[in-house]
Amino acid sequence: MNFELFIARKIYFSKEEGKQATPPAVRIAMIGIALGLAVMMLSIAIIVGFKQEVRNKVAGFGSHIQITNFDSNNSYESHPVAISDSLLAFLRNYPGIKQVEKFATKPGILKTDTDFQGIVLKGVDTDFDWTFFKNNLIEGTIFAVDPQKTGTEVVLSRYLCDLLGLHLGDSFLTYFIQEDIRVRKFKITGIYDTGFQEYDKLFVIADIKQVRRLNGWEKDEASGVELLINDFSQLDKVAESLYFSISEKKDRNGNTFYSRSIKELNPMIFSWLSVLDTNVIVILILMMAVAGFAMISGLIILILERTNMIGILKALGLSNTRIRRIFLYISFFLIGKGMLWGNMIGLAFCFLQYQFRFIKLDPTVYYMDAVPIHLSPIAFLLLNIGTLTAAMLMIFGPSFLITKIEPAKSIRFE
């Protein structure tokens, strides 16, 4: 049997009065490890969950990549492009892309008997992926796009309904300002609530043929094509590759296609999200430092408590390296116990928040109504490995204190 491990286990699990391996100061060090790990776990889970939630909501309204007319500006009054079957086939077979859908937008004014509100009518076709809106639907149903006739059904947000006093099944008028003002009447079949008020107060989802009729476009014309990709981590790579591939193509009217990723379409939001990564790094460094210094103080106290034993072991011929190894084993046991409690605390909080969402947020500020949680198994594993490695490395240096203890003096030490 490993002699150092045997001695370490005897010391750690000792029940002898006055010789316990975990005096109060060492217990405090274990609590520091536990709380540090729990805080780091929660920081990662909340930040990753927050970024994923915001990213999914932005993508739900505008996809991962948009292909539009090169002459279009950043407004919702867009120049059309002709979408051919060959272009759709090219995009559907493009590596990394899982969904291709046509869309068209038209700004307008939604008016009731007492109020009005500026909105964007987003027209969708039969190829539209309704998953995002179905997941956020709170009343009614999603309408089906009929390829043979122009539908008047729409899906809009609870924010707009509350603002304008509308309810499921109500009809309303929308005015579109062109050379001459045009009016369309729509009926509410579904109400969604994403908590992302920047977009909830803006988008009304309708049949794409309504926008085509308002703008006088042909059947194959649209504002552009929206693309969803398989892996968001590959967004930059896919978007860059597609940009050069699509820029060489033109529609039947000679218009050039322009490809932009969700990050380019929403630079302010994604710049803000990238800043959150810095916050996580700062929190991890601080918590690692607190846990590490707590463990260092615990180790020093443990060595001082066992000074007499260290002197006896040296007198019996045990080298400094082997004695240090004994205390490193003990430190490993203490760190492991602290990490066990830290994992239990962190995972319990993550589970409770994920299930019951008891910590609420102001959606007007944070784009969601509760603190989001997302902790992947890989992140959990790497966090534990990193914490254990950092703590052991930090106590490696202080363990050299053992080499300064002299047997002749320490044997008499009480």
Secondary structure as the mmCIF struct_conf table of DSSP 4:
data_model
#
loop_
_struct_conf.conf_type_id
_struct_conf.id
_struct_conf.beg_label_comp_id
_struct_conf.beg_label_asym_id
_struct_conf.beg_label_seq_id
_struct_conf.end_label_comp_id
_struct_conf.end_label_asym_id
_struct_conf.end_label_seq_id
HELX_RH_AL_P HELX_RH_AL_P1 PHE A 3 TYR A 12
TURN_TY1_P TURN_TY1_P1 PHE A 13 PHE A 13
TURN_TY1_P TURN_TY1_P2 GLU A 17 GLY A 18
BEND BEND1 ALA A 21 ALA A 21
HELX_RH_AL_P HELX_RH_AL_P2 PRO A 24 GLY A 62
BEND BEND2 HIS A 64 HIS A 64
STRN STRN1 ILE A 65 ASN A 69
TURN_TY1_P TURN_TY1_P3 PHE A 70 ASP A 71
BEND BEND3 ASN A 74 GLU A 77
HELX_LH_PP_P HELX_LH_PP_P1 SER A 78 PRO A 80
STRN STRN2 VAL A 81 ALA A 82
HELX_RH_AL_P HELX_RH_AL_P3 ASP A 85 ARG A 92
TURN_TY1_P TURN_TY1_P4 ASN A 93 ASN A 93
BEND BEND4 TYR A 94 TYR A 94
TURN_TY1_P TURN_TY1_P5 PRO A 95 GLY A 96
STRN STRN3 ILE A 97 LYS A 111
BEND BEND5 ASP A 113 THR A 114
STRN STRN4 PHE A 116 VAL A 124
TURN_TY1_P TURN_TY1_P6 THR A 126 ASP A 127
HELX_RH_AL_P HELX_RH_AL_P4 THR A 131 ASN A 135
TURN_TY1_P TURN_TY1_P7 ASN A 136 ASN A 136
STRN STRN5 LEU A 137 GLY A 140
HELX_LH_PP_P HELX_LH_PP_P2 ILE A 142 ASP A 146
TURN_TY1_P TURN_TY1_P8 PRO A 147 GLN A 148
BEND BEND6 LYS A 149 LYS A 149
STRN STRN6 GLU A 153 SER A 157
HELX_RH_AL_P HELX_RH_AL_P5 ARG A 158 LEU A 164
TURN_TY1_P TURN_TY1_P9 GLY A 165 GLY A 165
TURN_TY1_P TURN_TY1_P10 LEU A 168 GLY A 169
STRN STRN7 SER A 171 PHE A 176
BEND BEND7 GLN A 178 ASP A 180
STRN STRN8 ARG A 182 TYR A 192
BEND BEND8 GLY A 195 GLY A 195
HELX_RH_AL_P HELX_RH_AL_P6 GLN A 197 ASP A 200
TURN_TY1_P TURN_TY1_P11 LYS A 201 LEU A 202
STRN STRN9 PHE A 203 ASP A 207
HELX_RH_AL_P HELX_RH_AL_P7 ILE A 208 ASN A 215
TURN_TY1_P TURN_TY1_P12 GLY A 216 GLY A 216
TURN_TY1_P TURN_TY1_P13 LYS A 219 ASP A 220
STRN STRN10 GLU A 221 ALA A 222
BEND BEND9 SER A 223 SER A 223
STRN STRN11 GLY A 224 ILE A 229
BEND BEND10 ASN A 230 ASN A 230
HELX_RH_3T_P HELX_RH_3T_P1 PHE A 232 GLN A 234
HELX_RH_AL_P HELX_RH_AL_P8 LEU A 235 ILE A 246
TURN_TY1_P TURN_TY1_P14 SER A 247 GLU A 248
STRN STRN12 LYS A 250 LYS A 250
TURN_TY1_P TURN_TY1_P15 ARG A 252 ASN A 253
HELX_LH_PP_P HELX_LH_PP_P3 ASN A 255 ASN A 255
STRN STRN13 THR A 256 THR A 256
STRN STRN14 PHE A 257 SER A 261
HELX_RH_AL_P HELX_RH_AL_P9 ILE A 262 LEU A 265
BEND BEND11 ASN A 266 ASN A 266
HELX_RH_AL_P HELX_RH_AL_P10 PRO A 267 GLU A 305
TURN_TY1_P TURN_TY1_P16 ARG A 306 ARG A 306
HELX_RH_AL_P HELX_RH_AL_P11 THR A 307 ALA A 315
TURN_TY1_P TURN_TY1_P17 LEU A 316 GLY A 317
HELX_RH_AL_P HELX_RH_AL_P12 ASN A 320 PHE A 356
BEND BEND12 ILE A 359 ILE A 359
STRN STRN15 LYS A 360 LYS A 360
HELX_RH_AL_P HELX_RH_AL_P13 PRO A 363 TYR A 366
BEND BEND13 TYR A 367 ASP A 369
STRN STRN16 ALA A 370 ALA A 370
HELX_RH_AL_P HELX_RH_AL_P14 PRO A 377 PHE A 396
TURN_TY1_P TURN_TY1_P18 GLY A 397 GLY A 397
HELX_RH_3T_P HELX_RH_3T_P2 PRO A 398 LYS A 404
HELX_RH_AL_P HELX_RH_AL_P15 PRO A 407 SER A 410
TURN_TY1_P TURN_TY1_P19 ILE A 411 ARG A 412
#
